[in-house]
Amino acid sequence: MQTMSVVQSVILGALQGITEFLPVSSSGHLVIFRDFLGIRGIPLFYDVVLHVATLLVIIYVFRSRIAQLLTSLWLLLALKIPQQHSREHRENIRVVVMIIIATAVTAAVGLAASSAVGNMPVRAVYVMFLVTSAILIAGRWGRGSRLLKEVTPGISVIVGASQGLGTLPGISRSGITISASLLCGMDRKAAGELSFLISLPAVLGALILEVLTSPGLGETVSAQALAAGFAAAAVTGFLSLKLLLYLVREGRLYLFSCYLVPLGLYGLFFR
């Protein structure tokens, strides 16, 4: 079993940070880059560490919105919602409920998709890159003014199902959920917020599951390589998320299809 070097860990960590947020599929790129670098036998715990890094990035960037939602939820459970702020807290609770609905749908669709596809061959990942590019182009025609507080159960189901499909290697989670939100009439800023707010419970749940089933690091990843991968994922993830949110506001996610289409065609015909 090959031992991962610090340089390889930095490459994979940076790749995770960049592709976790940009609409190009982190899981798909990790599959093809591990194949390209010849890295085998990497334990699940390493993936967990990289996902923790990008999860912390999401929490930091959306810390104000997350704090508002958690505060309203806490006040509801404690039955202490102030009368003068009741409308604001009701809107926050509504968003929390919509996130829960989306998460439940994500779990059902994600499990079904994973069991149906199984271990996807590398060539199929390149096909999924082409699918993602089509999704991004379709999302360009999604224009709306619906705010985050106006999300309906129907939208939550659609976006949650999209996130479930985003678990497939080659399908971008951020790309498919943001495009689905836009096509459902969401405002661009709200579409970006919804995409990453619903990702928090989904990613956290996946992390817990991986931790419970992971056999541990063994001898394939050193502590130095692990730390280097975590740092690379966190730094590049922060920069990538900021860039993504800017591109969403400007309506330019479709530009990533200019990268995904050649990549998908290359993998299909030349790999």
Secondary structure, 3 states (H helix, E strand, C coil): CCCECHHHHHHHHHHHHHHHHCCCCHHHHHHHHHHHHCCCCCCHHHHHHHHHHHHHHHHHHCHHHHHHHHHHHHHHHCCCCCHHHHHHHHHHHHHHHHHHHHHHHHHHHHHHHHHHHCCCCHHHHHHHHHHHHHHHHHHCCCCCCECHHHCCHHHHHHHHHHHHHCCCCCCCHHHHHHHHHHHCCECHHHHHHHHHHHHHHHHHHHHHHHHHHCCCCCCCECHHHHHHHHHHHHHHHHHHHHHHHHHHHHCCHHHHHHHHHHHHHHHHHHC
